[in-house]
Amino acid sequence: MFERPQGGERAVLVHLNLHTGFDEESLEEFKELTVSSGAEPVAVVTGSRTVPHPRYFVGTGKAEEIKEVVLENEADVVLFDHDLSPVQERNLEALLQCQVLDRTGLILDIFAQRARSHEGQLQVELAQLRHLSTRLVRGWTHLERQKGGIGLRGPGETQLETDRRLIGHRIRTLKSRLEKVQRQREQGRRARKKAEVPTVSLVGYTNAGKSTLFNNLTNAKVYAADQLFATLDPTLRRIKLPAGFPVVLADTVGFIRQLPHDLVAAFRSTLKETQDADLLLHVVDASSDEREDNMDQVNLVLDEIGAENRPQLLVYNKIDLLDGVSPRIDRDEAGIPIRVWVSALTGEGLDLLHEALAERVSTDMIHHTLSIPASAGKLHARLFEAGAVNEDEIQETGGWMMNVTLRRADWDSLVKYEAVDQYIVDNQASLQLAAEAQAQ
């Protein structure tokens, strides 16, 4: 029996290679996670095993080595770049006499620090409680109050059982609250769908520059910093592309290797913005040596949340860190933009991104100039209700000259029920003919 140690800021990192070779990239990312959490890495212990040890995850000899490193560096916490079982975590804390946290626990701690919105805080707490519920194992003396003997018997329920029951109740409460928030978000999505406003969702590996890009595209003030998981809370902004039609941009949480399943489950309602998006802007750190692997990791998470079939436009960001690379649009054989090279920090290439984004979204958009007679006032009103009007000018005849942009499905509906196609005047000759016809 032991009292669970409290955490601190001085951290010893443990990274085992469970395969052949040494995964240096994963270790460097784990160091960044540690710094992002506010801890100070004071030592790193590495090793290699074929399979994890059932008692300590590492072998008994390596566990003793970690203990010596903890004592030498006066460390407060040991962080494992792996997922530990509850028993392994308890055994390591008993041996090392300091707090032990696995990769999932560390990421949850970072998320808890960064969540600002009510929804984000609910999501993080739910993920934490789900993780904690697996950690309530015997050996936590402050959770065990039932004693034996005359006058020492408990009320029939151990504190461990009480905590399990309370955690279960809290999880159900959080799920209920999140369902309410999710219904509110769903209403917003339905309203955008009804108005036929396309949604473009920014996705990418954490620290790829999504929030900086989002701020530059929308003039928003989303927090952005050179650290992992700088922002968690989803932000939506409406912008107009060069062609004149509106889109909604959604900034979402960054992805990472081995993103904890509890977090993916808790953030599923937030990630639904990505799942339902008309287009994904996949932001890539072009200066990173691991950019291809990071892109694969993002696509794995997209598969997990059911967004693998969403069309993507790659945005290679941070070209200001590369020599000899200038802003450009890469196109496929059909001339469709597939990749844009930009710098969100300096603003280089953002005009090209607007151009490529307009092309990709406008493939399902209809653009027309219409000469609407005064007798078609109902159609005039419907075009405004659909948010399709770019320009509207009253003519001498009492009708309207309108420049409109709307989704193909919306246009087809207007053709079917309002015969809107008869009012098309997309060139100067047509405009003249329409004016003469109305004058007669």
C-alpha positions in Angstrom: 0.0 0.0 0.0 1.3 3.5 -0.8 0.1 7.1 -1.1 0.1 8.2 -4.7 2.9 10.8 -5.2 2.1 14.3 -6.4 3.3 15.5 -9.7 5.9 18.2 -10.4 7.8 20.0 -13.2 11.1 18.2 -13.4 10.5 15.2 -15.7 12.4 12.1 -16.7 11.4 10.9 -20.1 11.2 7.2 -21.0 11.2 6.0 -24.6 11.4 2.4 -25.6 11.8 1.1 -29.1 9.6 -1.9 -29.4 10.6 -2.6 -33.0 13.8 -2.6 -35.0 15.8 0.6 -35.2 15.3 3.8 -33.2 12.4 6.2 -33.7 14.1 9.5 -33.2 11.2 11.5 -34.6 8.8 10.0 -32.0 11.2 10.9 -29.2 11.6 14.5 -30.4 7.8 14.9 -30.6 7.5 13.5 -27.1 10.0 16.1 -25.8 7.9 18.8 -27.5 4.8 17.4 -25.7 6.6 17.5 -22.4 7.6 21.2 -22.9 4.1 22.0 -24.1 2.7 20.6 -20.8 4.9 23.0 -18.8 7.3 20.3 -17.5 11.1 20.5 -17.8 12.8 17.4 -19.3 15.9 16.8 -17.1 16.9 13.3 -18.5 15.9 10.8 -21.1 16.1 7.0 -20.7 15.9 4.9 -23.8 15.9 1.2 -24.4 14.6 -1.6 -26.6 12.3 -4.5 -26.0 10.6 -7.0 -28.2 7.4 -6.9 -26.1 6.5 -4.8 -23.0 7.2 -6.2 -19.6 4.0 -7.1 -17.8 5.0 -5.6 -14.5 6.9 -2.4 -15.3 6.5 -2.1 -19.1 10.3 -1.8 -19.1 12.4 -4.7 -17.7 13.3 -4.9 -14.1 16.9 -3.8 -14.8 15.7 -0.8 -16.8 13.2 0.1 -14.1 16.1 0.2 -11.6 18.0 2.4 -14.0 15.1 4.8 -14.2 15.0 4.9 -10.4 18.6 5.9 -10.2 18.1 8.7 -12.9 15.1 10.0 -10.9 17.2 10.2 -7.7 20.2 11.8 -9.5 18.1 14.5 -11.1 15.6 15.0 -8.2 12.8 14.5 -10.7 9.2 15.0 -9.7 7.5 12.9 -12.5 8.4 10.1 -15.0 6.8 10.4 -18.4 6.4 7.3 -20.6 6.1 7.8 -24.4 3.8 4.8 -24.3 0.4 3.7 -23.0 0.8 2.0 -19.6 -1.8 -0.4 -18.1 -3.2 0.7 -14.7 -1.1 -2.1 -12.9 2.1 -1.0 -14.7 1.5 2.6 -13.7 0.9 1.6 -10.0 3.9 -0.7 -9.9 6.2 1.9 -11.3 5.0 4.6 -8.9 5.6 2.2 -6.0 9.1 1.5 -7.2 10.1 5.0 -8.2 8.2 6.9 -5.4 7.2 9.6 -7.8 4.3 10.3 -10.2 4.3 8.3 -13.4 2.3 9.5 -16.4 1.9 7.7 -19.7 1.5 9.3 -23.2 -2.3 9.5 -23.0 -2.2 11.1 -19.5 0.3 13.7 -20.7 -1.8 14.7 -23.7 -4.9 14.8 -21.6 -3.1 17.2 -19.2 -2.1 19.5 -22.1 -5.7 19.5 -23.4 -7.0 20.3 -19.9 -4.7 23.4 -19.8 -5.7 24.6 -23.3 -9.4 24.1 -23.4 -11.2 27.5 -23.1 -14.7 27.1 -24.4 -17.4 25.4 -22.4 -17.7 22.6 -24.9 -13.9 22.0 -25.0 -13.7 21.8 -21.2 -16.6 19.3 -21.2 -14.9 17.2 -23.8 -11.5 17.2 -22.0 -13.1 16.3 -18.6 -15.0 13.5 -20.2 -11.8 12.1 -21.7 -9.9 12.5 -18.4 -12.6 10.7 -16.4 -12.7 7.8 -18.9 -9.0 7.5 -18.6 -9.1 7.8 -14.8 -11.8 5.2 -14.4 -9.3 2.6 -15.6 -6.8 3.8 -13.1 -8.9 3.1 -9.9 -7.0 0.0 -8.9 -6.3 -1.4 -5.4 -3.2 0.1 -3.9 -4.4 3.7 -3.7 -4.7 3.9 0.1 -6.5 7.3 0.1 -9.3 5.7 -1.9 -9.8 2.7 0.5 -11.5 3.5 3.8 -13.3 0.2 4.6 -11.6 -1.4 7.6 -12.2 -4.6 9.5 -12.7 -5.3 13.1 -15.3 -4.1 15.7 -16.0 -0.4 15.4 -13.9 -0.1 12.2 -16.2 -1.6 9.6 -17.2 0.8 6.8 -20.7 1.5 5.6 -20.7 -1.4 3.2 -19.2 0.4 0.2 -15.4 1.1 -0.1 -14.2 4.5 -1.2 -12.9 2.9 -4.3 -16.4 1.8 -5.2 -17.9 5.2 -4.3 -15.4 6.9 -6.5 -16.2 4.5 -9.4 -19.9 5.3 -8.9 -19.4 9.0 -8.7 -17.1 9.0 -11.8 -19.8 7.0 -13.7 -22.4 9.5 -12.7 -20.2 12.4 -13.8 -19.5 10.8 -17.1 -23.2 10.4 -17.8 -23.8 14.0 -16.9 -21.0 15.2 -19.2 -22.4 13.1 -22.1 -25.8 14.6 -21.6 -24.4 18.2 -21.6 -22.3 17.4 -24.7 -25.3 16.0 -26.5 -27.1 19.3 -25.9 -24.1 21.3 -27.3 -23.9 18.8 -30.2 -27.6 19.5 -31.0 -26.9 23.2 -31.1 -24.0 22.7 -33.4 -26.2 20.4 -35.6 -28.7 23.3 -35.9 -25.9 25.6 -37.1 -24.8 22.9 -39.6 -28.4 22.5 -40.9 -28.8 26.3 -41.3 -25.6 26.5 -43.3 -26.7 23.5 -45.4 -30.1 25.1 -46.0 -28.4 28.3 -47.1 -26.1 26.2 -49.3 -23.0 27.8 -47.8 -20.0 25.4 -48.4 -17.9 24.5 -45.3 -14.1 24.3 -45.6 -12.4 22.6 -42.6 -8.7 23.1 -41.8 -7.0 19.9 -40.7 -3.3 19.0 -40.2 -0.7 17.8 -37.9 -0.4 19.9 -34.7 1.9 22.9 -35.0 1.6 22.9 -38.8 0.4 26.5 -38.7 -3.4 26.0 -39.1 -4.4 28.7 -36.6 -2.0 31.3 -38.1 -3.4 30.5 -41.6 -6.9 30.7 -40.3 -6.3 34.1 -38.7 -4.8 35.5 -42.0 -7.7 34.1 -44.1 -10.5 35.4 -41.8 -8.9 38.3 -39.8 -9.8 36.3 -36.7 -7.8 36.4 -33.5 -7.5 32.7 -32.7 -4.6 32.0 -30.3 -1.5 30.7 -32.2 1.9 29.7 -30.9 4.9 27.6 -31.8 3.8 24.7 -29.6 1.8 21.5 -29.8 -1.9 21.8 -29.4 -1.8 25.6 -29.0 -5.6 25.8 -29.6 -8.3 23.2 -29.1 -11.6 24.9 -29.4 -13.2 24.9 -32.8 -13.7 28.3 -34.5 -15.9 29.0 -37.5 -15.8 32.2 -39.6 -17.6 33.2 -42.8 -15.5 34.7 -45.6 -16.0 35.6 -49.3 -13.8 34.2 -51.9 -12.6 36.2 -55.0 -15.6 34.9 -57.1 -17.9 36.6 -54.6 -19.6 33.6 -53.0 -19.3 32.8 -49.3 -17.8 29.9 -47.5 -17.5 29.0 -43.8 -13.9 28.2 -42.6 -13.6 25.8 -39.6 -10.4 25.6 -37.6 -10.1 22.3 -35.6 -7.8 20.6 -33.2 -4.4 19.4 -34.6 -3.7 15.8 -34.9 -0.7 13.8 -33.7 0.7 10.3 -33.7 -1.2 7.9 -31.4 -3.9 10.4 -30.6 -5.7 8.8 -27.6 -8.9 7.1 -28.5 -10.7 8.7 -25.5 -9.9 12.1 -27.0 -11.1 11.2 -30.4 -14.3 9.9 -28.9 -14.7 13.0 -26.7 -14.0 15.4 -29.6 -16.1 13.5 -32.1 -18.8 16.2 -32.2 -16.2 18.9 -32.8 -14.5 16.8 -35.5 -17.9 16.4 -37.2 -17.2 19.8 -38.8 -14.4 18.0 -40.6 -16.5 14.9 -41.3 -19.3 17.0 -43.0 -17.0 19.6 -44.7 -17.3 20.2 -48.5 -13.5 20.5 -48.7 -10.6 19.9 -46.3 -7.6 22.2 -46.3 -4.9 19.8 -45.2 -2.2 22.1 -43.8 1.3 20.7 -44.0 4.6 22.0 -42.4 6.6 22.0 -45.6 9.8 22.7 -43.7 9.5 19.5 -41.6 11.6 16.4 -42.5 8.7 14.2 -41.4 6.0 16.0 -43.4 5.1 12.8 -45.4 4.7 10.8 -42.3 2.8 13.5 -40.6 0.4 13.6 -43.5 -0.1 9.9 -43.2 -0.9 10.3 -39.5 -3.5 13.0 -40.2 -5.1 10.7 -42.8 -5.3 7.9 -40.3 -7.2 10.1 -37.9 -9.5 11.2 -40.8 -10.2 7.5 -41.5 -11.0 7.0 -37.8 -13.6 9.8 -37.7 -15.1 8.9 -41.1 -13.8 11.8 -43.1 -11.5 9.8 -45.4 -13.6 10.5 -48.5 -13.7 14.2 -48.1 -11.9 16.1 -51.0 -8.6 17.7 -49.9 -6.6 20.7 -51.0 -3.0 20.4 -49.7 -1.5 23.6 -48.2 2.2 23.4 -47.9 2.9 26.1 -45.2 6.1 27.7 -43.8 7.8 28.1 -47.2 9.6 31.1 -45.6 11.8 28.4 -43.8 12.8 26.8 -47.2 15.4 28.1 -49.6 14.5 28.6 -53.2 10.8 27.9 -52.8 8.3 30.5 -53.9 4.5 30.6 -53.7 2.8 28.5 -56.4 -0.2 26.3 -57.2 0.3 22.7 -58.3 -2.4 21.2 -60.5 -3.3 17.7 -61.6 -3.7 16.6 -65.2 -7.2 18.1 -65.4 -5.9 21.5 -64.3 -7.5 21.2 -60.8 -5.5 22.7 -57.9 -4.2 20.0 -55.6 -1.4 21.8 -53.7 -0.6 25.4 -52.8 2.7 26.6 -51.4 2.3 29.5 -48.9 3.6 31.1 -45.8 0.9 31.9 -43.3 3.3 33.9 -41.2 4.5 36.3 -43.9 1.3 36.2 -46.1 3.2 34.9 -49.2 1.0 32.9 -51.5 -2.3 33.6 -49.7 -3.7 35.2 -52.8 -3.0 32.0 -54.7 -4.7 30.0 -51.9 -7.8 32.2 -52.3 -7.7 31.5 -56.0 -7.2 27.7 -55.6 -9.9 27.6 -52.9 -12.4 29.4 -55.1 -11.7 27.0 -58.0 -12.1 23.9 -55.8 -15.3 25.1 -54.2 -16.8 26.7 -57.3 -16.9 23.4 -59.2 -20.3 23.0 -57.7 -21.3 26.6 -57.9 -23.3 28.5 -60.6 -22.5 32.1 -61.6 -25.0 34.1 -63.6 -26.1 37.7 -64.4 -29.9 37.8 -64.4 -32.4 40.4 -65.6 -35.4 39.8 -63.3 -38.6 41.6 -64.4 -40.8 43.4 -61.8 -43.4 40.7 -62.1 -40.9 38.1 -60.7 -40.6 39.7 -57.3 -41.0 36.3 -55.6 -37.8 35.0 -57.4 -36.0 38.2 -56.5 -36.8 37.6 -52.8 -35.8 33.9 -53.0 -32.4 34.7 -54.4 -31.8 37.0 -51.4 -33.0 34.3 -49.0 -30.5 31.9 -50.5 -27.7 34.4 -49.9 -26.9 34.2 -53.6 -26.8 37.9 -54.5 -23.5 39.6 -55.2 -24.9 42.7 -56.9 -28.4 44.0 -57.3 -29.3 47.0 -59.4 -32.8 48.4 -60.0 -33.6 49.0 -63.7 -35.7 51.8 -65.2 -38.4 49.2 -66.0 -38.8 48.4 -62.3 -37.0 45.1 -62.6 -33.6 44.1 -61.3 -30.2 43.3 -62.8 -28.6 40.8 -60.5 -25.2 39.0 -60.3 -25.7 35.8 -58.4 -23.6 32.8 -57.2 -25.3 29.7 -55.7 -25.0 26.0 -55.4 -25.9 23.9 -58.4 -28.6 22.0 -56.5 -30.2 25.4 -55.5 -30.0 26.6 -59.0 -31.6 23.4 -60.4 -34.4 23.9 -57.9 -35.0 27.5 -59.1 -34.9 26.4 -62.8 -37.5 23.7 -62.0 -39.9 25.8 -60.0 -39.2 29.4 -61.0 -37.8 29.0 -64.6 -34.9 31.2 -63.5 -32.9 30.2 -66.6 -35.1 32.4 -68.8 -33.7 35.5 -67.2 -30.0 34.7 -67.8 -28.1 37.6 -69.5 -24.4 36.7 -69.1 -23.0 38.8 -72.0 -23.4 42.3 -73.3 -25.4 41.2 -76.3 -27.9 39.4 -74.1 -28.1 42.5 -71.8 -29.0 44.6 -74.8 -31.6 42.1 -76.0 -33.1 41.9 -72.5 -33.3 45.7 -72.2 -35.1 45.9 -75.6 -37.5 43.1 -74.7 -38.4 44.8 -71.5 -38.9 48.2 -73.2 -41.4 46.6 -75.6 
